[in-house]
Amino acid sequence: MQVERSVSRGSLSRGVIRMVQVAVFGLMLASPLLWAHAHITATEPEAGATLEQSPERLGLEFDSPIRITQFDVNGPQGVVELSEDPVGAMAETHEGVPADTLEPGEYEVVWRGIAEDGHSMSGGYRFTVQE
Amino acid sequence: MGNAVMAGLDPWTIGRVLALAGFYASALLAVGGLLFRAAFPGLPSREVVVLDRSTSIAAGSGIVMLLLLWLLQAAYLGGGNWESAFNPVLLGIVGESAQGERLRLALIGLVVVPVALWQGAPRGVRYAVGALGVVLILLAFSRVGHTRGSPWQSMLLMLHLGLAAFWAAALSPLYRVAGSTSSGASVEQLLRFGRFGLLLVPLLLFAGGSLAMWLMGGRPGALLDTAYGQLLSVKLTLVMGLLLLGAANRWWLVPAVARGKPEALLRLRCSIAVEASLMTMIVLIAAVLLTTSSPVR
């Protein structure tokens, strides 16, 4: 019984040591690149802003790069067409340009995206264009 | 800007949380199954067969969950609809992201798990392939989220998950072994796990505690005054419950079983079942933390 236990412990040690050796080697191959977690820092126009005239562009700004996958603008006339949209590129600043002048009323921007660290993000803001 | 959040709790987010939890549980059971197999060479042969089968099923389930997660992620990023789930552009965006890197690493790691369990292969090859699978799967976890790009924190996370995986995968075989403690060999397996616990628990606490402090920006108060910290506090509370149960098993129930006290047997099996339930809740909370909120750091 004692001999069996010693043999068992010996094979256990060898097995675990082999796995640890290969595991450490694998860890050494891991690339230590730096990615930060993204947070939104500003919007264009500002959330809740009341504008005297239609904005030329709509924008989002983050503290580290993010890839926007959805950028929808809705207003009193329904979905706002954009001549340029920010979908696709990995960047800190994203801009969308309305195809036409925005009519007076309340608008909502809804966006989604994926940050460099793989986190999905979403958000939205409203602004108003005065009569 | 004020309502910018990591994600709202829409059905797609709930789906992603459940798929991520399923992936976590499956992948950790696959990793833990390999580690437990290597650390318990004296396991009764019928238990080895069950363990190998469970580990292979866990690896297969992990692959299914990963692929499901890929679709759900694309669906979410496209605004939350099934059309986006099969949109090649969105699937490509997810594939090129850190999540895609996790998917590829974990996929390879999970695919090699059955090879590591194949008795026809030489022992050295099985150990090498098993270690490769373990490293790739654990590395995959560190590629998404707060630890990405922080080598030391990545290693701490891998250590933390590796230990947790070993504990999680041990519960099922120990539960069955506890049901057949008429033989001295079964009692020896229970005592052996208790001895492992003396090393496992301090390392688990060190790795988990260090990671938690780092995520909270070194400010313990963030555990209470931030949403992420509050959810993390719930997870830590469950972990404390798990450690208390582990301690009760190690110093009270297993020695009582070894002394042949029949009532201790049922209590031990109940305790192991509660441990499994707590671990399930911990995995769910971890999936919520990774999907819906942002840490202080």
Interface residues (C-beta under 8 A of the other chain):
Chain A: R5 S8 S11 L12 G15 V16 R18 M19 V20 Q21 V22 A23 G26 L27 A30 P32 L33 L34 W35 A36 H37 H39 I40 T41 A42 T43 E46 A47 G48 R67 T69 Q70 D72 G88 V110 R112 G113 I114 E116 D117 G118 H119 S120 M121 S122 G123 G124 Y125
Chain B: M1 G2 N3 A4 V5 M6 A7 G8 R16 L35 A38 A39 F40 P41 G42 Q73 Y76 L77 G78 G79 L90 I93 V94 S97 A98 Q99 E101 R102 G124 Y127 A128 G130 A131 L132 V134 V135 L136 L139 S142 R143 V144 G145 H146 R148 G149 S150 P151 S154 M155 M158 E188 L290 T291 S294 P295 R297
